[in-house]
Amino acid sequence: MNTIALWGPHWAAGGFWPVFPALWGLFWVAVVALAITARRRGWWGPARTQAAAASPTGPAEQILAERYARGEMSDDEYFEKMAVLRGGSS
């Protein structure tokens, strides 16, 4: 260890050695922050899609689901109208 310390003045006490661990720490904080930002904005990770909104009948299906949840239609009515919307036979 003494030999390494005697190699040159840059190995002695002082200098810039405390700066490098701080820079590495800031680097990793920036990497984590970028990953979190990318995940939240949808740049990275699984795609967020809504099946009802993706289809052309999505708004109509949503209205039917809301009416069914409020109790304005029976089970049979709901499933029959959903089948008609999705192109099935009633």
N, C-alpha and C positions, 0 to 999 in steps of 0.2 A: 504494500500500500504506500509506503514511503517513496518507493521508486516512481510510482505514478504521480505522486504529488510533486516530485522534483523534476518531472519532464518539462514543465513550462509554467509560466505565470498564470495561464488560463485555468490550470487545475487547482490553484490555490484558493483560499477563502475569498468570498466576494465575487464580483463580476456579474454576469448575466444569468447564472444558473437558476435563480428562482423564477425567472421569466418564462422559461421553457415549459415547466409543468403547468403554469398558469395558462399559457397559450394552448396546450393540449387539452386542458380542462374546458376552456372556452370553445375549442373546436368541437368537443363531444357534446357540449350543451347546444351548440348550433346545429349539429347533426340531429339530435333528438327533437329540437324545436322544429326543424324542417320536416321531419317525419310526421310529427303531430299535425302540423299545418297541412301537409299533403294529404293525410288521412281524412281530416275534417273537411277539406274542400273537394274531396273526391278525385284527386290527382292520382292516388295510390290506394290500393286495396280493392275489395269486392265492389262491383258496380251496384249502385242503389237504384233499383227500378221498382216501379209499382205496376203490378200486373193489370189492375183495373184502369189505370191512367194510360197505359200503353195501347190498349185496344180502342177501336173507334167507338165502341159502345160503353166505354168506361164511365162517363158521367151518368148514363141511364142506369147502369148497374148499381152505381153508388146511390142514386135516388131510390131505387127499389130496395136496396139494403137498409136505407134509413127508414123507409116506410114500414118495412118488415120489423125493424127493431122497435118502432113506436107501436106496433100492434095493429096497424091499419089493414093488414092483409094476413091471410092464413098461410100455413106452410105450403099447401097445394098451390095457391095462387102465386106465391113467390117463386116456387120452383118452375111452375109453368111459364111465367113471364121471363124468367132468366133463360129458360130453354129457347124461347122464341127469340130473345135478344142474341143469343149465341149461335143462332142458325139451326137449332134442332127442331124437331117436330113437337107440336103440343099435344 
